[in-house]
Amino acid sequence: MLFDTHVHLNDEQFNEDLEEVINRAADAGVSDMIVVGFDRPTITKAMELIEAYDHIYGCIGWHPVDAIDCTDEDLQWIEELSKHPKVVAIGEMGLDYHWDKSPKDIQKEIFRKQIRLAKKLKLPIVIHNREATDDIMTILKEEHAEEVGGIMHCFSGSPEIAKECVKMNFYISLGGPVTFKNAKKPKEVAKEVPLEKLLIETDCPYLAPHPFRGKRNEPAYVRLVAEEIAAIKEITLEELAEATTRNAKALFKI
């Protein structure tokens, strides 16, 4: 059974056919999913989904692109909601230097506040990193994020950075890009990172794997991610599925 550790089924792209998407995931062998809420509307929808489906759990936080919109009231609201037994992580949080909506200093401040909140709640964190590796690593170290650990979501860095993250109590999660023909780094990471520190995800509706690249992604496609990593590691799909599901359940205490 496969565990998709990062889905956005709360995205508007699934409004018309959510039930069919969830059924297709089950048919593909997906036993569990983490739905991620990263602002007021998506967090609200994530809470509805974890109430409606036994096998969907929640991760809630504030996305770095929208850090400029995050207030102390928002963080207090997230803290209150995180008391729900099916909220198993805080995030996605981090830094995104690709878009310029939120100034870097504000992104860093909201990132630090969320790490501190997660430590207070004793919940793991889910890290979004886009073009900001050095600053992310610095903040994780300064805030002693290893105390809660978590996930480097849709990891796109080098095997060396991946090893550093593993030492800091983080799992490395790989998604659709590992299946792309020209994806040298993710394939190297899949090969180098120990099986007991790997997770799989779709990040749907984004980053669909080959051969669906450019189309809407969905949780059923996590199987393609798993198959690719299994092939790279020269193990069976069953071994990969069992290990990554065990890893996810250990991290999220499910």
N, C-alpha and C positions, 0 to 999 in steps of 0.2 A: 504494500500500500504506500502511496506517495503523499508527501506533506508539502503543499505549496505554501511557503512561509511569507509570501507577499502578494496579495491581490487587492485590486481596487474594484471589487464588485459593486461598490457604492458610487462608481462613476456613472454619469448619465448615459454612456454608451451601452450600458446593460439594462436600461429602463424597460425596453420592449421585450426582452427575451431572457430575463434573469433565471427563471426556473429551468429553461432548456439548457442554459449554460451550466448550471449546477448539476443537472442530470448528466450532461456530457462528461463533466469532470468525474463523476462517480463511475461512469462506464469506462473511463480511462484509468481507473484505479486510484483516484485521488481520495484519500480517506479524511484528510483534515486540511483546513486553510486558515490563514491569518488575514483578516481584512483590515486595511490600514486607513485610518482617518487622520487628515492633516490640517483641517481648518474646521470652522463651525459646521458648515453643511455636511462635509464628508464624515465628520465624527458622529454627528447625529444619525446619519444613515448607517454607519458602521455599528452603532449601538442597536439599531433596529435589526440588523442582520444577525448579530450574535444572539439576540433574543429569539429569532425566528428559526434558526438552524443549529442543531446540536453540534455539528462538526465544524462550525465556523467560530473562530475566536477573534478577539479584537486587539489591535495595537493603535493607540491614540497619542497624538502629539501635534507639533506645529512645524509645517514645512519651511525650510530656510528662505525660499523665494518670497514667501509672504511674511517673513519675520517682522517687517515694518508694521504689520497690522495686528501683531500679537500683543495683548495687554495682560496685566497681572490678573485681571478678572478671567481671561481666557485660560490662563494656567491654573487658576483656582478651580475652574470648571472641569478641566482635565483631571485634576487631582481628585475631585469628587467622583467623577465618572469611573476613575480607575479602581474604585472600591468594588466595582462589579466583578464577581468571581471569574468571568470569562474575558476580562481585560488582562492580557498576559504580558504586555510590553508597552513601553513609552516610545513614541516616534511616529512617522519618521522625522528625525531631526538631523541637523548637521549644517553644512555650508554648501552654497551653490554660487560659484563665481561666473557661471555662464550667462545668467540673466542679471540685469542690474536694477531690478525693482527695489530690493532691500540693500542698503549700504552694508559693507562688510562688518563694520563695528556693531551694527544692530544685529546682524546674523549671529555674530560671535556671542553677544550678550544673551540672546534667546536660546542659543545652543547650550551655553553654560547653565542657564536657569533650568533647562529641561533635564540636563544630566543630574543636577542637584535634586530636582524633584524625583527622578527615578531612584536615586540613592535613598531618599527619604521613604519612598514607597517600596523599596527593595524589589524593583522590577528591572528586567534587562532593557537595553535601549537598541533602537534600530537606526542605523546611520545612513544618511543620504550624503554622498560626496560627489560633487561635480567640479572638477578643476580646482580643488582646494585641499589636496592631500596633506601638505605640510602643516597648514593651520589646523586641520582636523586632528592630526596626530598630536600636535602640541597641546591642544585643548583637552583631548582625552587623557593625556598624561597629567596635565596640571590639575584636572578635576578628579583624578583617581577613578576614572570610569571603569577600571578593571574590577572594582568592588562589586559592580553589578554585571559587567560584561554585556554581551549582546551580539548583534549581527552587523557586519559590513554588507549592506544591502546592494544587490546588483554590482558586485565588486568588479572594478575595471582597472585596478592598479597592477603593479608588477608582482611577481612571486616573492620578491624581497619584502615589499610592503605587507603582503599577505602574511608572511611569516612573523613580521613584527606585530601585526594585529592579533594573531593567534597567541603570541606570548602575553598579550594584554587581555586575554580572556574573551576574545571575540571569535565568533564563527564567521566563515567566509561563505557568502551566499552567491550562487551563480544562476543566471537566467538565460534568456534567449540568445544573447550575443555569443555564448560559448559554442553555439551551433553554426555560427556564420563561418563561411569558408576562410575569410581573411582575418579571423579573430585570433591572432597569435597569442596575445597576452592571456586572455581568459583560458585558452587551452593549456598554456603553460601552468597557470594557477591551478587548474583542475588536476593536472598531473602532480604538482609539487605539494599541495596542501594535503595533510593527512585526512583520511576518510572520516575520522572521528571529529574533525573540525569543519566539515563541509555541510552546507544546506543547499536546497534547490528552491527556485521561485519562478514565477512568471512576470510579476510586476504588471499583470494585465490591467487595462487593455493595451499597455505599451509594450514595446520590445518583443514582438512576436518572433519565435524561433524560425529558422529555415524548416520547411519551405513556405512558411506563411509570413515571412518578413515583409513589413509594410502594411500588413492587414491588422485587423483588431485581434489582439491576443486574448486568450481565455485560459482558465485553470487546467483544462484537459491537456493543453500543450506542454505542461510541465513534464509530461512523460518523455517528450522529445529532448528536453534538457537532460533528464536523467539518463536516457539512452546514450546521448553523446558523451556525458561524463563517464559512464560505465565503460564505454568503448576506449576512451582515453586512458582510464585506469586499468584497463584489461581485466575487468571483473564483470559479473553478470548484472543485468538490470535489477534482479531480485536482491542481490547483495547491496547494490547502491541504494535501492529504495529502503531496505531495512535499516541501513546505517543512518541515512539522512533523516528518516522518520524518527528513529531513536534519538538522534541528536536534537531534533526540534522539540520533541516531548520532554527531554531532559532540561533544555534551556527554558521552555515556557511552563515547566512544572505541570504538564498535562498528564 
